Amino acid sequence: MNERAALNAPINPPANMLSVSAFSTAGVKAINQDAYAFHVSDNPNQSSVFVIADGVSSSTVSQVASDFATSQFIKLFNMAPEQWSVKTRAETIIKEINALLYTRTQRSPFCYTPEKGYVCTLTVAVVTGNHMDVFHVGDCQIQVISKKAQSPVLLTKPHRQVSESEPSQSYLTRALGVKANIDIDHTTLTLNSSSTFSISSDGVYEFVSLPTILMKINEADTLSENQAALVVHEAFTRGSDDNLTLLLVKVLVASHDGLNDHRHPTYAGVSSSPHSSVLHRSLGDQLISNSEVSDAAIHYSNQQSDEQVYEEPAAASFKTGDDVDGLKLERQLYTSARSHVFIATNSSCDATHTKSPVVVKTPATDFTLSPEMINGFLIESWFSRRINSAHVIKSPTFTDLGLPYSPSAFYSVSEYVQGQTLAQWAVDNPTPPLEQVRNIIEQVGKGLQAMHRQGIVHRDIRPDNIIISEQGHCTIIDLGSAALADAPSLYSDTPIPGAALFSAPEYFLGNVGTERSDLFSLAVLTYYLLCGRYPYGTKLAHCRTLAEQKKLKYQTALAPNRPIPNWVDSALKRALHVNPDKRFSALSEFLFSLRYPNPSQHTAYEPLVKRHPLFVYKVLILALIFSNLVTLILFN
């Protein structure tokens, strides 16, 4: 993704109150392939998110896609970089979800019939203050009605097409997981007064009059917690033959004097107390067709390509002593042509990490205008927030630190890890004992395992990217080259990420990295700490074909001056194989093999000629020369 990120302008939206009623059921079908999720924020500067995914009936695994899409969107939206606008954030997440579902379909038995694979529709409503953003793929529907409005406004258009052979039938033209790329409809709306909106699947809006229901809810003082269930039941009794899902959201927009339009006790989140329903009688005599809703006042933005115009990020020239959003820059830790890194203290009284110093990182001024640099800078922080491990650097959210949700300048914040790089440690400890190396590699391995559980590959494991403390605790600190394992080209198109001496052979062939690529880099790190050199010297970086790589010879880690067991060398040799399929299948296997002999491998004593062939060859040459000299002396 090579798009320019938008820097959010600081906003102070009014403190609106939201109440939600949601319900989903399988209806007449055996399995409910629909899913919904929502998050109502208590912070007026943050967004409240509402998501519905509708399964595709042609697929038998669509419910898996729906559950994944809804839960993943909520999870990633709440930890996305604060510099991203709502539009950038939502569209980036939807593209990621689509890429992951598409990859899963391509690896499944449904690869030749993607409409039967891991596919679903997705409709999202994001409310920030009095601003509403809608992102839409598929045939779900969002309607909204404001105070004193004559009729609801339709915010979505169904992505369906009538079949030419069967005019009474229609089919989806757009869904997640069908293609590698996805077009997303984006709609914006300003809520100038208290409003009510619905997000519904076709099993609901095709069988009940949502405009009538929305008008009644908007006129009422409260939204009952079971209101959505009553509407869904009404649709079911009217003959709905599909899964039914409905979200009803009532937004009380705060006026400039700080009071809500409705003068009654404030409430937020999901209604927890019972209220009488506005559906107190049958809707048969008061139906308003869904086709009568208005969409004249709405701006539709259909994203047909990956090229978008974003706001220019604010360039910041930081120096020691500056105070940025409550962070005081104490001293500069590192500077390069790409970034400037400072250690800072948090002076915010609301912070939960006040006493701990943090690291502030900002792009170098020369690189601020580069889209690749901007996105890589933000993705690094975003990936870090997804990982929960003591051996991977953490990047707290601005809210956790008590900072403004919309930063005043372009920078990222991460925890400060004390210690020295493993590269410097290796210089200070040229011959570390095997047990100490094991402890280091096991800690780095645990960090990588935590990343792999989140579907992320690091792609740049090397001594400079690992900090070791005085107590021996290791932390992976740089995720700048990380990528999604199932969609490696989504956020990065670098052909050879990381340092060439630690990169896996498949990168030099133009192949994408996998978890076994991280395993190779970890094995190189192990070999380097034990031997002070590289298993293939510097030749691997120059091999750009498979034939050249097959000619490489692994240099044994065994040496007369290093007490390394033969079975440890065997484990390293397997982990460092140029063919990824012949390496260990998991990191845990490699870590286990470094500590315990593998019974399946031959661990008997090997003759000297096999362990050190070059040494034996040199000795034989010297012996031959000596014998020739003796012969010449005796016969002359």
N, C-alpha and C positions, 0 to 999 in steps of 0.2 A: 504494500500500500504506500504509494508515493504521493500522498495528498498533504497539503499544508494544513496544519492544525489551527483551529481558531482559538484565540485567547478570549476567555469570557470577560466581559466588562463587569466591574463591580456593580452589583444590583442590590437593592433593598426592597424586595417585594413585600406587599402587605401580608400580615399574618392571617391567611385564610384558614377556614376550618373545613375539613373534609370528613364525610361519613360514607361508608361503603357497605353494600349488600351484594353478596356473590353466591352463585349456586351453579352446580354442574351435575348432569346425570346422563346415564347411557340411553335413557328412553326405552324404545322398543328393541334396541340392539343389545347384543350380548356383552360388548365391550365399549367402554366410554373412551373414545380416541381424542376427546377434547381435553384441554388443560387450561388452567388460569393461575395467575399469581399477581400479587400486588404488594406494594410497599408504600405506606403513608409516612412521610417524614415529619418529625416534630420541629425541624429547623426551617423557618420560612425561606432561608437562602438556598435550601436544597429542594430537589424535585421529588414529587410523588409519582410513582410509576404503576401502571395498570396494563396487564398483558393477557391476551387470549390467543391460544393456538388451537386450530381446528384440524382434526385428523382427516386424511384422505381415504375414502371408503375402498379404493382399489388396493390399498396396502394393508397387510396384516400386522405390520409393526409400526404403524403410524402413531400409535399411542406413546411409543418410546420416544419418537421425535418430538411430539407435543410436550411431553413432560420435560424433556431436556431443554427445549427452546425456551419455555417459560421460566424455569428455574435458573437457567444460565443467564438469561437476559437480566433478571433482577440482581443476581449475584455480581455480574460484571459491571452493571450500570452504577452500582453503589461504590465501586472501587476504581472507577475510571479516572484518568487524570483530570484535575480541576481546571486545567487550561482549556480543555475541550468544551465546545458549545454543546448544547443538548442535541443538535442535529448531527454533529460529528460523532458524538458519543454513541447515539442510538444506531446510526447507520454503520459505524464500525463494528459494533457488537452483532448486528444482524448479519453482516457479511461474514463474520467469524463463525456464527452459528450455522449459516448456510454452507460454508466451506467444510465444516466438521461433519455435518449431516451428509453432504455429497460424498465426502471421502469414505464415510462408513457405508454408504450405499454401494460405492464402487468396489469395496472390499467384501461385499456380501453376495449371496447368490442372486441378488436382484440387480446386478451391475448392468445387465442388458435390458432390463425393464425398470428404469428408475422410478416410474410412477407407482411401483409396487414396493419400493424401498422405504428408507427412513425420510419421509417427506411429511410436511404439514404446512398450514398457513400460519401467519403471525400478524397480529394487529396490536399496536402499542399506543397508549395515551400517556403523555408525560405532562404533568401540571406543575409549573413553576411560578409561584405567585399568581397573577391573573393571566398568565400566558399558557396556552395549551398547544402542544406539538403532537401530531398524530403520524405514525409510521405504519404503513400498511402493505402487506403482501398476501393476496388471496381473496376470500369472499366473506370474511367477517364484516361487521358493520358497526360504525360509531355514529350515534346521533346525539346532539346536544341542544338543549333549549335554555334560554336565558330568561331572566325575570321580565315580564311584560311582553315577551315575544309571542307572535301569533302562532308560530309553528316551529318545530325543531329544525335544526340544520344538519344535513347529512355530510359527514366529514370523510367518507370513504367511497370508493367506487369498486364494484366487484370485478375481479379479474377472471371473468368467465366468458366463454364464447359458445354460441348456439351451434349445435351439431348440424352439419349440412344434410346428412343422411337421415337424422332423427330430429326434426325441428323442435320437438317437445323436450329434448334432452340438451343439456349444456355440460361443458367440461371446464376445469380449471386451466387457465393459461399461465399462471404464475404461482409457484409454491417454493418453499425452502427445501433444499436437498435434491432438487431435480437437475439443476445445472450448476456448473462451477461458479458462475457469476449470477448475481441477482439484481433486479431493478426494484427500487423501493419508492413507493409514493410517500411524499411528505406534505402534510397539511398543517397550517398554523392558524390559530384563532386566539383573539384577545377576549377574555371574559370580563366585560365591563360591569357586570352585575352578577348576583348569585345565580348559579346555573346547575343543571342536572344533566348528566350524560350517561349513555349506555354503551356497552361493548357487548355484542351478541353474535353468536354463531347463526348460520342460516336455519338451523333447527328451531330457533326462537323467533327471529324477526319475520320469517315467512308465514307464521301462523298466529301472531298476535299483533295488535296495534301498539307498537312502542311509542309513537308520537302521543297518543292519548295518555298512556301511562306516565311518560316523562312530564307532561304538563301537569298532571295531578300531583306527582311527587314534588315538582318544583313549587307548587302552590302550598304544599303542606309544610309544617314547621320542622318535622323530623323525618328521617328515613329509617323505616323499620329494618331490623337485621334480617328478617325472613322475607323481605319484599321480593328479592330476586327469586326465591324458591316459589313464591306464589305465582309470579309471572311465568316461570318455567312450567309449573303445573298447569297453568291455563293453556300454554302452547301444546302441552302433551295431550290434554283432553280435546284439543281442537284437531288432533290427528297428526301431529309431528312424527315423522318416521325417521328422524335422525337423532344424533346426540344433541343435547341441549345445554348451552352454557350462556350465562348472563352475568355481567357486572353492572351494577347501578352505583353511580357516584354522585353525591350531592356536594357542591362546592359553595360555601358561603364566602363571598368575596368581601374582604374588609374595606370599608370606606376610608377616606383620608383622615378622618378623625379617630381611626383605630377601632371603630365599632363595625360589626357586621350588619348587613342589610336587614337581616331578621333579628329582632330584639328578643332573644330567648337564650337560655344558658348555652354556652359554647360546648362543643363536643368534637372529637377527632377520632380517626381510626374506624374500626368496625363497631357498629352499634351493638352494645352489650345488654341493653335493657329492652324488654318487649314493648312494641308500639303497635297500635292498630294499623292495619294495612289500608292503603288508599284503594286497593282492589276489593272493596267491600261488596261488590256485586258483579254479575257477569258483564263482560265487555261487548256482548253481542249487539247491543243497541247503540254503542258509542264508538264504533270502530272508525279510525281514520287510516286510510291507506298509507303504507310506508312510502309509496311513491310520491306522496304529497309534501314530503319534507323539502325544505329549501336548501340549495347549495350555492346560491348566487353570491353570497358574501364571503366565500371561502377561496383561498388561494391554494391551488394544487401544484405541487412541485414533484414531477415524476423524474426520478434520476435514471437516465438512460445510458450514462457512461460513467467511468471512474473519474473523469475530470470535473473538479469542482473549484469554485472560487471561494477562498476563505479569507478571513480577516488577517491582517499582518500581525504576527506576534510582536509584542512589545520587546524591543531589545533593551537589555539591562547591562550597564557597565558597573559591576560591583567592585568595591574595594574594602579593605580591612577597616572596620569601624562603622560601616554603614548599618543602619537599622531598617530591615525590610519586613514589614507586616508583623512586627514584634520579635523578629529574629535579629540578634546582633551578631555581625560577622566579626569573630575574634581574631582569626588569622587564616592565611591562605595555606591550604594543604598541598595543592597540586595545580599546575597550569599547563595547558598544551594548546595546540592549534585548534583543538576541537571543543575544549571545555575548560572552565575554571571551577575549582572546588575549594570551598571554605568550611571551616569549623565554626559553628554558631551556637549561641545559647538562646534559649527560649524564655522571653520575659513575659509571656502571656499568663495571666493568673488562672485562666480556664483550662490550661493544658494538663494533660495527664502525664506528660513526659517532661515536665518543667525542669527538673533537676538534672536531666541527662542532656549532654551536648548532642547536637545533630550536625549532619553534613548538608550543606547547601551547594547544589551543583547547577551551573548555568552554562548554556552554550557560549562558545567564544563569539565575539561580535562578527567576525568574518564569516561564521557559519550560520548565523541566525536566520538568514534568508533561504537556506537550503531546506527544501521539503523533506529530503531523506534524513537530514540531521535532526530536524525538529521531531519527526515521527519516531525515529530511533531513540531519541532522548526520552520521549514520553512513554513509549512501549516498555522500556527498561523498568521504569517505575511501576507501570501497570502490572507487568509480570511479577515483580517483587511482591506486590500486594496479594497476589493469588497464592503465594507459597507460605506455608506455616512450618518453619523449620528453624531450629537453633543454629543451623550451619549455613543458612542463607540470609543475606542482609535483608533487613526489613525497611519498608518505605511507608511510614504511617501517613494516614490521610491528614489533610489540613485541619479537619474538624477535630481529630484526635489530639492535635497539637494546640488547639485553641486558636488557630489562625483564621483569617478571613477565608470563607469558602471560595471566593473568587480572588486569586492572588493579584497583587498590583503590578507584578513584574513576572517575567518568564523564568522560572527556576523549579527545581525539584528538591525534595527533602528526604533524607534517609537517616537511619541510625548511624551513630559514630562507633566504629569498631576499633578498639585499641589493640595495638600490637605491631608486628612487622610483616611485610609480605613474605610469602614462602620462598620467593626468589632470594631475598636477603638472608633468610634463615638457612637456605641451602649453602650460601657462601660461608656463613658463620659455622655451619656444621657439615663439612665436606664428607665425613664418613659416619653418618648416623647409624645407630644399631637398628637391626631389622624390626624389632618390636616397636620402636618409636616411629618408624616409617609406616608400619601397619596401623598404628593409632591415627596417624594423620590421614592416611588414605581411607580408612573406615569413616572418619568424620566427613570428609569431602564426599564420599560415596553416599552417606545418609542425606546430605544436602541435594545431591543429584537425584536420589530416589524420590525425595519430596517434590522436586521439579517434575520428574517423569509422571508422578501420580496426577499432576495437574495438566498433563499433556504437553509439557514444555521441555525442549532439549536446550542445553546450555550452549554447546558448539564452540566454547572458547576456554576450556579448562587448561590452565597453565599456572605456574608459580606466582606470576604477577597479579593474578586475579583471586588470590587466596590470602587471607590475613590469619596469622597464628599469634595468639596471645602469649604472655609470659607463662601462663598456666597450661599452654599447649592446646587451647581451644581453637579450632579452625572454622573460618567463615568464608563462604564464597561471596565476593563483594561486587562483581561486575556481571551484569546480565545484558550488556549492550548488544551482544551477538545472538541472544536467545531467540528461539522461534517455536511455533507450534509444531508438534511432531506430525500431526495429521494435515497440516496446511503450512508447510515451511516457507512458502513463497508469499504468504499473505501479508506479512509485515516486513519481510526482508528479501532482497534479491541479490545479496552478496554471494558470489559463487564460492569463494573460499573464506569462510568466517574464521576469525581468530588467527593465532600464530601458526605459521606453516609447519614448524617443527613439532607441534603438538596436535595438528589436525589429522583427522582420519583420512586414509587413502581415497575413500569414495568421493570426498570433496574435490580432489584433483581430477577426477573423471567427470565432473559436472553433475554428480548424483546428489540427491538431497540427503541430509543427515537424519539419523535415527538414534534411538537410545543406545544402540551398539556403537555409534560414532562417539558418544560421550564415554562409553566404556573404553574405547581405544585411547582416547585422550587421557583418561584416568590411569590406564596402564602405562602410557608413556611417562606420566608424572611419577608413577611408582618406580619405574626403571631409572628415571633421571635422578631421583633422590638416592637410590641405592648405588648407582654406578657413576653418576656425574656425567653421563653421556647419553646418546640417543640410540634406540634399538636398531635403527637403520642408518645411523649417521645423519648426514644431510641429503642423502640421495632421494629419499621419499618425495621431497618437495619438488624434485625435478622430473618425476615420473608422471606423465600425463596420459598414458595409455595403460590398459590392463596388461598387455604383454610386457611392458617395462616393469610394472609393479611385481609381476610374477617372478622376475629375475632377481628381486631383492632377497637377500639372505639375512635372516635374523641373527644378530650378534648376541651370543649367550651372555647372561648377566653373571655367570660364574667366574670367579677370579681367585687366584691363590691368596690374595690379601683380604678377601671379603668372605666371611663364613655364611654364605647363602646356600640353603638347602637346594638340592637338585629339583625337588618337587615345586618349590617356589618359582624357579626358572621355567619349569614346564607350564605353570599357570600363567606366567607373563608371556611366554611364547604363544600360547593359545589366545590370550586376550589381545595380542598385538598382531594377529594374523591379518594379512592385507585383504582377505575375503571376509566381509562382515558375517556371512552365514557360518563361518567356521570358528567364530569367537564364542564366548560364553553367551548364552541366551538372555541372561539377566545380570545386573550388577551384583546382586546378592551372591550369585555363584562365584563370581570373581573374588569378592571379598572373603568368602568362605575358603576358597582355594589358597588364599594367601596365608591362612592361619592353620589349615588342616590339609594333610596330604590327600590326594584323590586316589582311592583304591583302584579306579578303573585305568589309571595311567601307570605306565611302567616306571617304577621308582627304584629299580635295582641299580647297583653301581655300574657306571659307564666307564669304559677305558679312557685313558688320557687322550688318545688320538681323537675320540669323539667329542670330548669336553673342550679340548684346546688344540684343534688341528693345526692352527698356525704355529703355535709354540712347538709342537712335535716336528713340523716341517722345518722350522729353523734349526732345531737340534740336529736333525738328520743331515741337513746341508752342512752344518759346521763339522759334524763327524766325518762326512764324506771329504770335505776339504782337508781335514786333519790327516785322514788316512792317505790321501793323495800326496800330501807333503812328506809323510813318513816313507811312502814308497819311493818317491824321488830321491830322498836322502840315502836310503839303503842301497839303491841300485846305481848311484852315481859315484 
